[in-house]
Amino acid sequence: MFEFLYLLACAAGIFVVVQLVRLTRRLIHRSAAVLNASLETGLISSGFIANTAYLVLFVLIFRICLV
């Protein structure tokens, strides 16, 4: 009985991980589509994206150095 519950818990864990991966992929694709549409319509500029990327990179490096 314990083995069956263990297998059931493992199967549920694998199912949850697969669903989270699917959800993450959908969110990334939607975000990329919105970003692409914003760039095409001129709502945001590529310079803004580059500056934001540099800022995020700086924050990550700063955070790693503090740890």
Kinemage of the C-alpha trace (Angstrom):
@kinemage 1
@onewidth
@group {chain A} dominant
@subgroup {mainchain}
@vectorlist {calphas} color= white
{ca met a 1} P 0.000 0.000 0.000
{ca phe a 2} L 2.838 2.399 0.851
{ca glu a 3} L 4.504 1.752 -2.515
{ca phe a 4} L 1.274 2.587 -4.312
{ca leu a 5} L 0.938 5.899 -2.463
{ca tyr a 6} L 4.588 6.692 -3.208
{ca leu a 7} L 4.062 5.983 -6.922
{ca leu a 8} L 0.884 8.058 -6.904
{ca ala a 9} L 2.702 10.983 -5.268
{ca cys a 10} L 5.536 10.733 -7.816
{ca ala a 11} L 3.071 10.656 -10.705
{ca ala a 12} L 1.247 13.695 -9.310
{ca gly a 13} L 4.562 15.532 -8.910
{ca ile a 14} L 5.562 14.782 -12.506
{ca phe a 15} L 2.141 15.942 -13.718
{ca val a 16} L 2.473 19.227 -11.801
{ca val a 17} L 5.958 19.867 -13.210
{ca val a 18} L 4.749 19.216 -16.773
{ca gln a 19} L 1.824 21.601 -16.295
{ca leu a 20} L 4.114 24.307 -14.876
{ca val a 21} L 6.461 23.953 -17.862
{ca arg a 22} L 3.523 24.291 -20.261
{ca leu a 23} L 2.211 27.355 -18.435
{ca thr a 24} L 5.656 28.957 -18.403
{ca arg a 25} L 6.115 28.354 -22.132
{ca arg a 26} L 2.713 29.935 -22.876
{ca leu a 27} L 3.513 32.969 -20.750
{ca ile a 28} L 6.895 33.439 -22.424
{ca his a 29} L 5.353 33.179 -25.891
{ca arg a 30} L 2.624 35.676 -24.995
{ca ser a 31} L 5.148 38.091 -23.510
{ca ala a 32} L 7.311 37.835 -26.611
{ca ala a 33} L 4.285 38.448 -28.840
{ca val a 34} L 3.261 41.537 -26.847
{ca leu a 35} L 6.823 42.854 -26.889
{ca asn a 36} L 7.107 42.283 -30.640
{ca ala a 37} L 3.795 44.015 -31.288
{ca ser a 38} L 4.840 46.959 -29.106
{ca leu a 39} L 8.092 47.318 -31.020
{ca glu a 40} L 6.325 47.144 -34.388
{ca thr a 41} L 3.762 49.780 -33.463
{ca gly a 42} L 6.385 52.049 -31.915
{ca leu a 43} L 4.966 51.989 -28.398
{ca ile a 44} L 8.407 51.238 -27.012
{ca ser a 45} L 11.842 51.617 -28.561
{ca ser a 46} L 14.631 49.072 -28.835
{ca gly a 47} L 16.855 51.462 -26.863
{ca phe a 48} L 14.454 51.203 -23.935
{ca ile a 49} L 14.684 47.414 -24.055
{ca ala a 50} L 18.494 47.545 -24.216
{ca asn a 51} L 18.672 49.955 -21.268
{ca thr a 52} L 16.288 47.790 -19.273
{ca ala a 53} L 18.382 44.707 -20.032
{ca tyr a 54} L 21.544 46.498 -18.879
{ca leu a 55} L 19.798 47.596 -15.696
{ca val a 56} L 18.603 44.060 -14.939
{ca leu a 57} L 22.090 42.697 -15.637
{ca phe a 58} L 23.638 45.289 -13.325
{ca val a 59} L 21.169 44.448 -10.547
{ca leu a 60} L 21.853 40.720 -10.921
{ca ile a 61} L 25.635 41.193 -10.808
{ca phe a 62} L 25.304 43.575 -7.849
{ca arg a 63} L 23.085 41.071 -6.038
{ca ile a 64} L 25.504 38.200 -6.679
{ca cys a 65} L 28.430 40.255 -5.411
{ca leu a 66} L 26.584 41.089 -2.187
{ca val a 67} L 25.948 37.440 -1.351
